[in-house]
Amino acid sequence: MRLRFILKNSPYTLLFIALFSAFIINLLPGEAAMKSRLSLLFQIGAGINLLAGKNRLLLLLPVMAGTVIEFFFNDNPTTASFAKLLYLYFFVLISLVVLRQVMFTRTVCRELVFSALCGFLLIGYMGFFLFSSIELYAPGSFKGISAEIPLILNDLFYYSFISILTVGYGDIVAVSWPARNATILVVLVGYIYSLVFIARVVSDFTSRKL
């Protein structure tokens, strides 16, 4: 009963934990591909909990297909790229639910704060899946990344979050036009989100405290 209460009343908190856990899991020793899949399972579980309901769960069928491809057909670059597109669809779907929560919730509460934080992390994840799809479909789109697929994904995960955090070390560079355009898009979305939505939540939270 306690678990059911938490799942029902803290979906955005659980989603944030699942999204943030990837950074902790990546610090642990072990195979990169296995750690990536473990993180993804946590995130899919949290996403399913957020989208609980018969109508919404039907929308998760593509990501189930992506999971099958990820675990059993990931050796082929074409199928791997397709799986990343399916995951991109899943994270866009989750982002729309999160964005609705941030935009239309008027009462400042813990779930609103965590939903706002989830929105920012989701932009990084969507960037990662977008960049991965581009690189797997058209190898050489990014300069400075590894040659093997598991390491490529790690490099692009790093590149996506470094980009939206506007750090930009320059160790990985987008060289093809689709890759450059995708980078601009992800950074722009992250900047607008921080400027508009994060700022609004912080302002509302501060006003309530005062």
C-alpha atoms as an extended CHARMM CRD file, in Angstrom:
* protein
*
       210  EXT
         1         1  MET       CA              0.0000000000        0.0000000000        0.0000000000  PROA      1               0.0000000000
         2         2  ARG       CA              2.8600000000        2.3500000000        0.8670000000  PROA      2               0.0000000000
         3         3  LEU       CA              4.5430000000        1.6800000000       -2.4810000000  PROA      3               0.0000000000
         4         4  ARG       CA              1.2910000000        2.2310000000       -4.3700000000  PROA      4               0.0000000000
         5         5  PHE       CA              0.8120000000        5.5580000000       -2.5650000000  PROA      5               0.0000000000
         6         6  ILE       CA              4.3190000000        6.6990000000       -3.5490000000  PROA      6               0.0000000000
         7         7  LEU       CA              3.8660000000        5.6290000000       -7.1780000000  PROA      7               0.0000000000
         8         8  LYS       CA              0.5600000000        7.4780000000       -7.4290000000  PROA      8               0.0000000000
         9         9  ASN       CA              1.4600000000       10.6720000000       -5.5820000000  PROA      9               0.0000000000
        10        10  SER       CA              5.1320000000       11.1860000000       -6.4800000000  PROA      10              0.0000000000
        11        11  PRO       CA              5.4520000000       10.3690000000      -10.2140000000  PROA      11              0.0000000000
        12        12  TYR       CA              7.6640000000       13.3770000000      -10.9960000000  PROA      12              0.0000000000
        13        13  THR       CA              9.9220000000       12.7580000000       -8.0110000000  PROA      13              0.0000000000
        14        14  LEU       CA             10.3950000000        9.1550000000       -9.1430000000  PROA      14              0.0000000000
        15        15  LEU       CA             11.0080000000       10.2690000000      -12.7230000000  PROA      15              0.0000000000
        16        16  PHE       CA             13.6750000000       12.7110000000      -11.5440000000  PROA      16              0.0000000000
        17        17  ILE       CA             15.3750000000        9.9680000000       -9.5120000000  PROA      17              0.0000000000
        18        18  ALA       CA             15.3210000000        7.6420000000      -12.5410000000  PROA      18              0.0000000000
        19        19  LEU       CA             16.7390000000       10.3080000000      -14.8650000000  PROA      19              0.0000000000
        20        20  PHE       CA             19.4040000000       11.4520000000      -12.4120000000  PROA      20              0.0000000000
        21        21  SER       CA             20.3970000000        7.8910000000      -11.4620000000  PROA      21              0.0000000000
        22        22  ALA       CA             22.0630000000        7.4700000000      -14.8640000000  PROA      22              0.0000000000
        23        23  PHE       CA             24.8380000000        9.8280000000      -13.7930000000  PROA      23              0.0000000000
        24        24  ILE       CA             25.4410000000        7.7450000000      -10.6530000000  PROA      24              0.0000000000
        25        25  ILE       CA             25.2470000000        4.4050000000      -12.4740000000  PROA      25              0.0000000000
        26        26  ASN       CA             27.7750000000        5.6320000000      -15.0490000000  PROA      26              0.0000000000
        27        27  LEU       CA             30.3080000000        6.1450000000      -12.2360000000  PROA      27              0.0000000000
        28        28  LEU       CA             30.1410000000        2.4650000000      -11.2670000000  PROA      28              0.0000000000
        29        29  PRO       CA             32.5590000000       -0.1040000000      -12.7410000000  PROA      29              0.0000000000
        30        30  GLY       CA             31.2090000000       -2.3910000000      -15.4290000000  PROA      30              0.0000000000
        31        31  GLU       CA             30.3310000000       -2.6570000000      -19.0990000000  PROA      31              0.0000000000
        32        32  ALA       CA             29.0880000000        0.6210000000      -20.5860000000  PROA      32              0.0000000000
        33        33  ALA       CA             26.2900000000       -1.0200000000      -22.5920000000  PROA      33              0.0000000000
        34        34  MET       CA             24.9240000000       -2.8540000000      -19.5480000000  PROA      34              0.0000000000
        35        35  LYS       CA             24.9310000000        0.3080000000      -17.4210000000  PROA      35              0.0000000000
        36        36  SER       CA             23.1480000000        2.1820000000      -20.1880000000  PROA      36              0.0000000000
        37        37  ARG       CA             20.4520000000       -0.4840000000      -20.4130000000  PROA      37              0.0000000000
        38        38  LEU       CA             20.0080000000       -0.5500000000      -16.6350000000  PROA      38              0.0000000000
        39        39  SER       CA             19.5040000000        3.2260000000      -16.5650000000  PROA      39              0.0000000000
        40        40  LEU       CA             17.0630000000        2.9830000000      -19.4470000000  PROA      40              0.0000000000
        41        41  LEU       CA             14.9670000000        0.3570000000      -17.6670000000  PROA      41              0.0000000000
        42        42  PHE       CA             14.6500000000        2.6340000000      -14.6150000000  PROA      42              0.0000000000
        43        43  GLN       CA             13.6000000000        5.5240000000      -16.8500000000  PROA      43              0.0000000000
        44        44  ILE       CA             11.0640000000        3.4860000000      -18.7980000000  PROA      44              0.0000000000
        45        45  GLY       CA              9.5900000000        2.2180000000      -15.5210000000  PROA      45              0.0000000000
        46        46  ALA       CA              9.2580000000        5.7660000000      -14.1860000000  PROA      46              0.0000000000
        47        47  GLY       CA              7.7790000000        6.8770000000      -17.5090000000  PROA      47              0.0000000000
        48        48  ILE       CA              5.1880000000        4.1120000000      -17.4630000000  PROA      48              0.0000000000
        49        49  ASN       CA              4.2360000000        5.1260000000      -13.9200000000  PROA      49              0.0000000000
        50        50  LEU       CA              3.8500000000        8.7430000000      -15.0580000000  PROA      50              0.0000000000
        51        51  LEU       CA              1.6900000000        7.7060000000      -18.0120000000  PROA      51              0.0000000000
        52        52  ALA       CA             -0.4120000000        5.2580000000      -16.0090000000  PROA      52              0.0000000000
        53        53  GLY       CA             -3.7830000000        4.8230000000      -17.7120000000  PROA      53              0.0000000000
        54        54  LYS       CA             -5.0790000000        2.5910000000      -20.4920000000  PROA      54              0.0000000000
        55        55  ASN       CA             -5.1360000000        5.2400000000      -23.2200000000  PROA      55              0.0000000000
        56        56  ARG       CA             -1.6680000000        6.5620000000      -22.4810000000  PROA      56              0.0000000000
        57        57  LEU       CA             -0.0960000000        3.1330000000      -22.0860000000  PROA      57              0.0000000000
        58        58  LEU       CA             -0.9980000000        2.3440000000      -25.6930000000  PROA      58              0.0000000000
        59        59  LEU       CA              1.3590000000        5.1530000000      -26.6860000000  PROA      59              0.0000000000
        60        60  LEU       CA              4.2250000000        3.2200000000      -25.1020000000  PROA      60              0.0000000000
        61        61  LEU       CA              4.1370000000        0.3790000000      -27.6400000000  PROA      61              0.0000000000
        62        62  PRO       CA              6.8830000000        1.9680000000      -29.8010000000  PROA      62              0.0000000000
        63        63  VAL       CA              9.2670000000        2.2240000000      -26.8500000000  PROA      63              0.0000000000
        64        64  MET       CA              8.6150000000       -1.4290000000      -26.0260000000  PROA      64              0.0000000000
        65        65  ALA       CA              9.7010000000       -2.2190000000      -29.5820000000  PROA      65              0.0000000000
        66        66  GLY       CA             12.7590000000       -0.0300000000      -29.0570000000  PROA      66              0.0000000000
        67        67  THR       CA             13.6590000000       -1.9710000000      -25.9150000000  PROA      67              0.0000000000
        68        68  VAL       CA             13.4950000000       -5.2800000000      -27.8090000000  PROA      68              0.0000000000
        69        69  ILE       CA             15.7630000000       -3.8430000000      -30.5200000000  PROA      69              0.0000000000
        70        70  GLU       CA             18.1460000000       -2.4340000000      -27.8910000000  PROA      70              0.0000000000
        71        71  PHE       CA             18.5990000000       -5.7830000000      -26.1580000000  PROA      71              0.0000000000
        72        72  PHE       CA             18.5560000000       -8.2030000000      -29.1080000000  PROA      72              0.0000000000
        73        73  PHE       CA             19.3080000000       -6.3690000000      -32.3870000000  PROA      73              0.0000000000
        74        74  ASN       CA             21.6770000000       -3.5930000000      -31.3270000000  PROA      74              0.0000000000
        75        75  ASP       CA             24.6590000000       -4.8290000000      -33.3800000000  PROA      75              0.0000000000
        76        76  ASN       CA             23.2610000000       -3.4080000000      -36.6220000000  PROA      76              0.0000000000
        77        77  PRO       CA             23.8060000000        0.3900000000      -36.9180000000  PROA      77              0.0000000000
        78        78  THR       CA             20.5120000000        0.8620000000      -38.7930000000  PROA      78              0.0000000000
        79        79  THR       CA             18.3920000000       -0.9240000000      -36.1950000000  PROA      79              0.0000000000
        80        80  ALA       CA             20.3570000000        0.7630000000      -33.3920000000  PROA      80              0.0000000000
        81        81  SER       CA             19.6100000000        4.1540000000      -34.9490000000  PROA      81              0.0000000000
        82        82  PHE       CA             15.9190000000        3.2300000000      -35.2480000000  PROA      82              0.0000000000
        83        83  ALA       CA             15.8420000000        2.1880000000      -31.5770000000  PROA      83              0.0000000000
        84        84  LYS       CA             17.2520000000        5.5720000000      -30.5870000000  PROA      84              0.0000000000
        85        85  LEU       CA             14.4910000000        7.2900000000      -32.5850000000  PROA      85              0.0000000000
        86        86  LEU       CA             11.8820000000        5.2250000000      -30.7300000000  PROA      86              0.0000000000
        87        87  TYR       CA             13.4250000000        6.2670000000      -27.4250000000  PROA      87              0.0000000000
        88        88  LEU       CA             13.4160000000        9.8680000000      -28.6340000000  PROA      88              0.0000000000
        89        89  TYR       CA              9.6640000000        9.5060000000      -29.2400000000  PROA      89              0.0000000000
        90        90  PHE       CA              9.2340000000        8.1560000000      -25.6930000000  PROA      90              0.0000000000
        91        91  PHE       CA             11.1630000000       11.0060000000      -24.1100000000  PROA      91              0.0000000000
        92        92  VAL       CA              9.2840000000       13.5920000000      -26.1790000000  PROA      92              0.0000000000
        93        93  LEU       CA              6.0270000000       12.0370000000      -24.9440000000  PROA      93              0.0000000000
        94        94  ILE       CA              7.1980000000       12.2090000000      -21.3300000000  PROA      94              0.0000000000
        95        95  SER       CA              8.4090000000       15.7790000000      -21.8760000000  PROA      95              0.0000000000
        96        96  LEU       CA              4.9770000000       16.8910000000      -23.0740000000  PROA      96              0.0000000000
        97        97  VAL       CA              3.3980000000       15.5630000000      -19.8740000000  PROA      97              0.0000000000
        98        98  VAL       CA              6.0900000000       17.2580000000      -17.7830000000  PROA      98              0.0000000000
        99        99  LEU       CA              5.7220000000       20.5310000000      -19.6920000000  PROA      99              0.0000000000
       100       100  ARG       CA              1.9770000000       20.5010000000      -19.1260000000  PROA      100             0.0000000000
       101       101  GLN       CA              2.5710000000       20.0240000000      -15.4020000000  PROA      101             0.0000000000
       102       102  VAL       CA              5.0230000000       22.9420000000      -15.2900000000  PROA      102             0.0000000000
       103       103  MET       CA              2.8250000000       25.2640000000      -17.3630000000  PROA      103             0.0000000000
       104       104  PHE       CA             -0.5800000000       24.6940000000      -15.8000000000  PROA      104             0.0000000000
       105       105  THR       CA              0.1070000000       23.8620000000      -12.1550000000  PROA      105             0.0000000000
       106       106  ARG       CA             -0.5160000000       27.0080000000      -10.1370000000  PROA      106             0.0000000000
       107       107  THR       CA              0.2290000000       25.6610000000       -6.6680000000  PROA      107             0.0000000000
       108       108  VAL       CA              3.9400000000       25.4670000000       -5.9270000000  PROA      108             0.0000000000
       109       109  CYS       CA              4.7360000000       22.0780000000       -4.4250000000  PROA      109             0.0000000000
       110       110  ARG       CA              7.4610000000       19.4640000000       -4.3970000000  PROA      110             0.0000000000
       111       111  GLU       CA              6.0840000000       17.6890000000       -7.4620000000  PROA      111             0.0000000000
       112       112  LEU       CA              6.0960000000       20.9340000000       -9.4670000000  PROA      112             0.0000000000
       113       113  VAL       CA              9.7430000000       21.5700000000       -8.5820000000  PROA      113             0.0000000000
       114       114  PHE       CA             10.7410000000       18.0380000000       -9.5410000000  PROA      114             0.0000000000
       115       115  SER       CA              8.7310000000       18.2190000000      -12.7750000000  PROA      115             0.0000000000
       116       116  ALA       CA             10.6230000000       21.3960000000      -13.7080000000  PROA      116             0.0000000000
       117       117  LEU       CA             13.9410000000       19.6730000000      -13.0080000000  PROA      117             0.0000000000
       118       118  CYS       CA             12.8010000000       16.6450000000      -15.0210000000  PROA      118             0.0000000000
       119       119  GLY       CA             12.0470000000       18.9180000000      -17.9630000000  PROA      119             0.0000000000
       120       120  PHE       CA             15.6330000000       20.1510000000      -18.0870000000  PROA      120             0.0000000000
       121       121  LEU       CA             17.0980000000       16.6500000000      -17.7930000000  PROA      121             0.0000000000
       122       122  LEU       CA             14.7230000000       15.3880000000      -20.4840000000  PROA      122             0.0000000000
       123       123  ILE       CA             16.0510000000       17.9830000000      -22.9230000000  PROA      123             0.0000000000
       124       124  GLY       CA             19.5130000000       16.5050000000      -22.3920000000  PROA      124             0.0000000000
       125       125  TYR       CA             18.2230000000       12.9780000000      -22.9270000000  PROA      125             0.0000000000
       126       126  MET       CA             16.3220000000       13.9380000000      -26.0750000000  PROA      126             0.0000000000
       127       127  GLY       CA             19.4730000000       15.5990000000      -27.3730000000  PROA      127             0.0000000000
       128       128  PHE       CA             21.4030000000       12.4100000000      -26.6700000000  PROA      128             0.0000000000
       129       129  PHE       CA             18.9610000000       10.2130000000      -28.5960000000  PROA      129             0.0000000000
       130       130  LEU       CA             18.8060000000       12.7140000000      -31.4560000000  PROA      130             0.0000000000
       131       131  PHE       CA             22.6000000000       12.9380000000      -31.7230000000  PROA      131             0.0000000000
       132       132  SER       CA             22.9280000000        9.1490000000      -31.4490000000  PROA      132             0.0000000000
       133       133  SER       CA             20.4230000000        8.6120000000      -34.2640000000  PROA      133             0.0000000000
       134       134  ILE       CA             22.3030000000       11.0510000000      -36.4900000000  PROA      134             0.0000000000
       135       135  GLU       CA             25.7200000000        9.5080000000      -35.7890000000  PROA      135             0.0000000000
       136       136  LEU       CA             24.5650000000        5.8970000000      -36.1490000000  PROA      136             0.0000000000
       137       137  TYR       CA             22.7530000000        6.6960000000      -39.4010000000  PROA      137             0.0000000000
       138       138  ALA       CA             25.5450000000        8.8890000000      -40.8060000000  PROA      138             0.0000000000
       139       139  PRO       CA             28.8800000000        7.9890000000      -39.1440000000  PROA      139             0.0000000000
       140       140  GLY       CA             31.3370000000       10.8620000000      -38.9460000000  PROA      140             0.0000000000
       141       141  SER       CA             28.7270000000       13.4930000000      -38.1020000000  PROA      141             0.0000000000
       142       142  PHE       CA             30.5970000000       14.2390000000      -34.8700000000  PROA      142             0.0000000000
       143       143  LYS       CA             34.3540000000       14.6730000000      -34.4730000000  PROA      143             0.0000000000
       144       144  GLY       CA             36.1770000000       13.5860000000      -31.3280000000  PROA      144             0.0000000000
       145       145  ILE       CA             34.0280000000       10.5830000000      -30.4000000000  PROA      145             0.0000000000
       146       146  SER       CA             35.0660000000        6.9380000000      -30.0260000000  PROA      146             0.0000000000
       147       147  ALA       CA             34.8030000000        4.3510000000      -32.7890000000  PROA      147             0.0000000000
       148       148  GLU       CA             32.8380000000        1.6380000000      -30.9320000000  PROA      148             0.0000000000
       149       149  ILE       CA             29.0670000000        1.9240000000      -30.5070000000  PROA      149             0.0000000000
       150       150  PRO       CA             28.8400000000        1.6940000000      -26.6680000000  PROA      150             0.0000000000
       151       151  LEU       CA             31.5600000000        4.3400000000      -26.3160000000  PROA      151             0.0000000000
       152       152  ILE       CA             29.9910000000        6.4880000000      -29.0490000000  PROA      152             0.0000000000
       153       153  LEU       CA             26.7790000000        6.5960000000      -27.0280000000  PROA      153             0.0000000000
       154       154  ASN       CA             28.6660000000        7.5550000000      -23.8670000000  PROA      154             0.0000000000
       155       155  ASP       CA             30.4420000000       10.3590000000      -25.7320000000  PROA      155             0.0000000000
       156       156  LEU       CA             27.1950000000       11.7170000000      -27.1790000000  PROA      156             0.0000000000
       157       157  PHE       CA             25.4590000000       11.5140000000      -23.7910000000  PROA      157             0.0000000000
       158       158  TYR       CA             28.2900000000       13.6610000000      -22.4320000000  PROA      158             0.0000000000
       159       159  TYR       CA             28.1300000000       15.9940000000      -25.4490000000  PROA      159             0.0000000000
       160       160  SER       CA             24.3820000000       16.5390000000      -25.0890000000  PROA      160             0.0000000000
       161       161  PHE       CA             24.5080000000       17.5850000000      -21.4540000000  PROA      161             0.0000000000
       162       162  ILE       CA             27.6790000000       19.6370000000      -21.8540000000  PROA      162             0.0000000000
       163       163  SER       CA             25.8850000000       21.4760000000      -24.6770000000  PROA      163             0.0000000000
       164       164  ILE       CA             22.7110000000       22.3530000000      -22.7470000000  PROA      164             0.0000000000
       165       165  LEU       CA             24.8240000000       23.3830000000      -19.7570000000  PROA      165             0.0000000000
       166       166  THR       CA             26.6460000000       25.7510000000      -22.1830000000  PROA      166             0.0000000000
       167       167  VAL       CA             30.0550000000       24.5430000000      -20.9850000000  PROA      167             0.0000000000
       168       168  GLY       CA             31.3230000000       23.6470000000      -24.4640000000  PROA      168             0.0000000000
       169       169  TYR       CA             34.8140000000       22.2160000000      -23.8930000000  PROA      169             0.0000000000
       170       170  GLY       CA             35.2850000000       21.6780000000      -27.6250000000  PROA      170             0.0000000000
       171       171  ASP       CA             36.5480000000       18.0940000000      -27.3210000000  PROA      171             0.0000000000
       172       172  ILE       CA             33.5530000000       16.8610000000      -29.3510000000  PROA      172             0.0000000000
       173       173  VAL       CA             32.4080000000       18.8780000000      -32.3490000000  PROA      173             0.0000000000
       174       174  ALA       CA             29.4310000000       18.5380000000      -34.7050000000  PROA      174             0.0000000000
       175       175  VAL       CA             30.8010000000       18.5480000000      -38.2670000000  PROA      175             0.0000000000
       176       176  SER       CA             27.8550000000       17.6470000000      -40.5150000000  PROA      176             0.0000000000
       177       177  TRP       CA             25.0110000000       20.0930000000      -41.0830000000  PROA      177             0.0000000000
       178       178  PRO       CA             22.3090000000       17.8380000000      -39.5350000000  PROA      178             0.0000000000
       179       179  ALA       CA             24.5010000000       17.3810000000      -36.4460000000  PROA      179             0.0000000000
       180       180  ARG       CA             25.2000000000       21.1080000000      -36.1750000000  PROA      180             0.0000000000
       181       181  ASN       CA             21.5560000000       22.0070000000      -36.6670000000  PROA      181             0.0000000000
       182       182  ALA       CA             20.4990000000       19.4210000000      -34.0620000000  PROA      182             0.0000000000
       183       183  THR       CA             23.0180000000       20.8930000000      -31.6150000000  PROA      183             0.0000000000
       184       184  ILE       CA             21.6570000000       24.4010000000      -32.1480000000  PROA      184             0.0000000000
       185       185  LEU       CA             18.0980000000       23.1020000000      -31.6580000000  PROA      185             0.0000000000
       186       186  VAL       CA             18.8850000000       21.2760000000      -28.4000000000  PROA      186             0.0000000000
       187       187  VAL       CA             20.8630000000       24.1880000000      -26.9260000000  PROA      187             0.0000000000
       188       188  LEU       CA             18.1580000000       26.6730000000      -27.9400000000  PROA      188             0.0000000000
       189       189  VAL       CA             15.3820000000       24.5740000000      -26.3920000000  PROA      189             0.0000000000
       190       190  GLY       CA             17.4130000000       24.1780000000      -23.1940000000  PROA      190             0.0000000000
       191       191  TYR       CA             18.0660000000       27.9070000000      -23.0170000000  PROA      191             0.0000000000
       192       192  ILE       CA             14.4150000000       28.8510000000      -23.5880000000  PROA      192             0.0000000000
       193       193  TYR       CA             13.2420000000       26.2720000000      -21.0500000000  PROA      193             0.0000000000
       194       194  SER       CA             15.6160000000       27.5990000000      -18.3880000000  PROA      194             0.0000000000
       195       195  LEU       CA             14.7550000000       31.2000000000      -19.1660000000  PROA      195             0.0000000000
       196       196  VAL       CA             10.9790000000       30.7740000000      -19.1240000000  PROA      196             0.0000000000
       197       197  PHE       CA              9.8900000000       27.7320000000      -17.1420000000  PROA      197             0.0000000000
       198       198  ILE       CA             12.6250000000       27.2140000000      -14.5590000000  PROA      198             0.0000000000
       199       199  ALA       CA             12.6290000000       30.9470000000      -13.8320000000  PROA      199             0.0000000000
       200       200  ARG       CA              8.8290000000       30.9270000000      -13.3450000000  PROA      200             0.0000000000
       201       201  VAL       CA              8.9140000000       28.0080000000      -10.9150000000  PROA      201             0.0000000000
       202       202  VAL       CA             11.7680000000       29.5730000000       -8.9330000000  PROA      202             0.0000000000
       203       203  SER       CA              9.9220000000       32.9060000000       -8.8550000000  PROA      203             0.0000000000
       204       204  ASP       CA              6.6690000000       31.2940000000       -7.6620000000  PROA      204             0.0000000000
       205       205  PHE       CA              8.5090000000       29.2260000000       -5.0650000000  PROA      205             0.0000000000
       206       206  THR       CA             10.3550000000       32.3020000000       -3.7580000000  PROA      206             0.0000000000
       207       207  SER       CA              7.1260000000       34.3210000000       -3.6180000000  PROA      207             0.0000000000
       208       208  ARG       CA              5.4280000000       31.6100000000       -1.5810000000  PROA      208             0.0000000000
       209       209  LYS       CA              8.3300000000       31.5450000000        0.8740000000  PROA      209             0.0000000000
       210       210  LEU       CA              8.1360000000       35.3240000000        1.2850000000  PROA      210             0.0000000000
